[in-house]
Amino acid sequence: MSRHPGYWLHEGMIFLLDNYGGFLLINIATLIASLLFIYRIWHVFCDLEIQWRFPILLCLIWNPWYLIASTSGIDYIWSILFMFLSIEAFILNKRAYPGILGAVAVGFRLGSIFPIAGAFIFISSHKITLFKIRRLFLILTTSSLLGIFFYIPSWLVSEGSFNFLTGHLGDKELWTLKMHIGRAVYKPIYLIGLAGTLSLLLIFVLNRGRLKLIIKDKREFVLAAMGVVTGTTLLYLKYPIEHSYLLPGLPFLLLLVGIVLNKSPKWQPYLLLISTLSFWVVSFPIAIPNIPGKASDASIGFHIEQGPLAVDIRKRILLMGCHTLQCYGERLQSEIQ
């Protein structure tokens, strides 16, 4: 479960898929959802005439966190897909569809409301009219109210309590102001890895003149991208826990990077792509937690570790044949020992 007593929309779907085809059908269904999202956003890249759209989109497809989410029984990809479909419907003025599709995204992951709201607000902020304000209010209200519907079962099981919405933050000593800021600043670096982050910074420095053009670009998908990145970032500043929490903003960040890279030398997007591929197998953490997963402090220094995809594959092989939490715990513990 995502959290007790669970995100019922996602876990209900997983329950049905598991009954008919086990883990294989679950992972295939997630992969299909991921491919559908890639197909739709590829068309957006084409419509925006992003010159280096192929290597830039590969930076998303081959991002290790995105690959892991695309082949797992987890809800990130499903929420991203419906978030994108909601934004697309909003741009195409599809009346009720933005609210309904947005509600489904919120049903899959409650935090989806932040990037969706960010996208809608940024799109509507261009040439504000009373009609736009009313439409924005109506759609956000629809998404929120219908989205809340999916959490009524959790509320009932919790006997009228909203404690199930509380983030899994751990003990207070793990979340001093120092550690909170540290996580919020440090963890986003490893969404694309240290090499990828340095490559991205280099790209921004070399193309700093084009960065100003992004702010002046009033095309609706560009505005939506800025809104999604803003909404995702604000939520992560509040809950800087898992790297994958940042996944909703990654495709839209890369869309903005693609626009910045228009008319840039070929080596720049491919440098970012090579950095993405290297992150599969090797990571260069510059801070090591005192207790992995429950850090109350960290030591600063340059280190070399296995990349997240390599770690994930090793764990999948280790956990083959496990069907209970007890089995998972025992095997993971044996690996630590």
Secondary structure, DSSP 4 states (H G I P E B T S, - for coil): --STT--HHHHHHHHHHHHHHHHHHHHHHHHHHHHHHHHHHHHHHHHTT-TTHHHHHHHHHT-HHHHHHHTSS-SHHHHHHHHHHHHHHHHTT-TTHHHHHHHHHHHH-GGGHHHHHHHHHHHHTTT--HHHHHHHHHHHHHHHHHHHHTTHHHHHHTTS--GGGS-----GGGG-HHHHHHHHHHGGGGGSHHHHHHHHHHHHHHTHHHHHHHHH---HHHHHHHHHHHHHHHHHHH----GGGGGGGHHHHHHHHHHHTTT--THHHHHHHHHHHHHHHEE--SEEESSTTS-S-EEE----EE-HHHHHHHHHHHTTT--SHHHHHHHHHHHH-
